[in-house]
Amino acid sequence: MTAAQPGFRETVQTLLHERLLDAAAAITTEAGWGTVTMAKIAEVVGVSRQTVYNELGSKPQIARALVDRELARFLEVVRERMSGQQELGAALQAACEGALETSAANPLVRAIFESAHNGGSDLLPLLTTDSAALITDATGFISLVIAEQNYPVSLSPERLGVLVENLVRLTLSHMMQPSASPTQTARDVGWLVRAALA
């Protein structure tokens, strides 16, 4: 028995949703989140303002959808980098490096962080002060990958959870304010991770 394929309506709905988010991301990257309006998104995509409201909701809901979409992309990079490693310390270092490289190359993320130095951004709190959901999701995802890869771990599940959560927080901090290259930063973070694992 084959899995049910999405119908035409669902496919069109998904494409519309993605195009609207792409438009919001492009406007943010080019001119800042403060310039994003339903009218501008509608104009870029070629739909009505009401369609934007119906599909994406309010501006705060659009902000959350953008951050959630970027997080999903980051976590796929993290999974890919971790799956190529044989031990947990190397896997977490590779995950950190992948996330930092992705952040440095991501125009939307860079625009969000840079906006903080140019007068602020409504999106920034979703990555900083209001980032509890993001941190929880990333921590849970990485913990799941660790379990799937069955790395040998001497820490209790509780201690491992503390380590992973703090790795996520530390990586997010380095994304916002890099102090070295992604490779060097990941090496430094990897050293801390291995010390904790030992």
N, C-alpha and C positions, 0 to 999 in steps of 0.2 A: 504494500500500500504506500503510495507516494504522499508526501506532505502537500497540503493545500497551497497552491500558488496564490499570491496576492492578486486580487481582482484589478481591473482597469481603474476603477475609481480610487482604490487605495494607493495604487502606483502613482496616479496623477496627484493625489493629496500629498504623498511623500515628496514628490518632486517639487511641488509648490512650496511646501514647508522649507525644504532645503534652499530653494532659490531665494526665499524671503530672508532666511538667516544669512545666506551669502551676501545679500544686498546690505543688511544691517552691519555685517562684519566689514564690508568694503567701505561703507560710509564712515564707520568708526576709525578704520585704519587711515583713511585719507584726511578726515577733518575732525575726528574726536567724537566720543560718545554723546557729548552735549549737542551735537548737530543732528543726531539721529531723530527723525520724526516718522510717523506713520505715512505721511504724505510723500516723503523722500523715498522710503522703502517702496511704496506703491509705484512711484514714478520709475524707479530703476527696473522693477520687475514687469511693469506694464499691467498692473491690476488696480482695483479701487482701494481707497483707504479702508473701507469696510471689510474688504477681503483680508487685509493685513490684520485688522482687529480680530476678525473671526478665526484666523489661522494661528496667530501668535499671541493674542491677548494684549495686555498692557505693556508699557515700556519696561517696567521691572521684570515682567515675565519673559520678555525678549532677552533682557540681560542674563537672566538665569539660564535660558535655553542656549544662548551663545556659550556661556561658561561650561555648561554641561556637555555641549558638543565638543568643545576643545578638550575637556577632561577625558572624554571617551577616546579621542585620538591619541592623547598622551599615554593613556593606559595601555593601548594596543602596542605602542612603542616599548613601554615598560615590559609587557609580557614577552615581546619578541626578544628583547635584550636579555631578560632573565633566563629564557628557555635555552639559550646557548651556553649556559654555565653549569659547572659540575658541583660547585660548593656555594653556600649561601652568601658568604662575604663577597665573593666575586659577582654573584648574581645581583646583590643589592647595589654594589658599586656600578655595575653595568646599567642597572635601572636608573640610577641617579644621573649618570652621564647621558643616557638617552633622553631623559626628561629635560636636562639642561640644554642639550644640543637642539632639541625640538623647540624649546622656548626661545632660544637665540635666533632661530630661523623662522619663527612664527610672527608674521606682521601684526596680527591682532593682539597677541599677548604683549609684544613689544610696545604697541601703541597704548595699551592699558597701563603698563608700568611707566612708560615715559610721560603719560598724561599727569601722573602724580607729581612730577617735577615741574609741570607747566600749569599748575592751578587746580589739579584734582580731577577725578573721574568718578562718576556714579558706579562704574563697573569695578573699580579697584577694591572696594570693601568685600566683594564676592571672592576675591583672592587673598584678602588679608583679614580684617576684623570680623567679617561675617562668613569666614571660610569653613565653619565647622562641618557643614554638609560635604564640602569638597574633600576635606581632610579625612572624614569618616569613610567616604566612598573610596578614596585612594588607598587608605589603610586596609580596608576590607578586601579590596581587589588584590593588592600585593600579598596579603595573608593567604588568599585563595590560591594565587599562583605558587606560593611557597609550598602549600599543601599538595597541589597538583604535581609539582616537580619532585616532591618527596626528598628535599634536601636533608641531610643529617643535621639535626639541631640539638644542642645540649640545653637550651633554655626552656623554661616552662612556657606553655602557651601564653600566659599572662605577660611574662617578661618579653617574649617575642613580640607580642602586640605593642608593648611600650616602645620597643626598639623600632618597629616599623612606623609607628605613628610619629616618632621623633625624626626618623629619616625623612618622612614626607614633609614635616614642618621645616626641617633644615633645607631640604631641596627647594621648597617654595621660597624660602628666604633668599637663597642664592639666585633664584630666577629673578627676583625683584631687584636685587642689588648685587650683581656679579662682582667678585673680587679677583677672579682668575679665569682661565679658560675652562670650559666644561670638563675637559679631560683632567686638568690639574685639580679642580674642585672635587670631581668624583673620586680621584685618588685620595684626597684628604678625608673625604667622607667615608670612603672605603676603609681607611685606617681606623677611624673611630668605630665603624661597624664591627670590624674584626676584633678590636679591643673589647667591645661589649660582648661579642660572641665567645671570646676566650674567658 
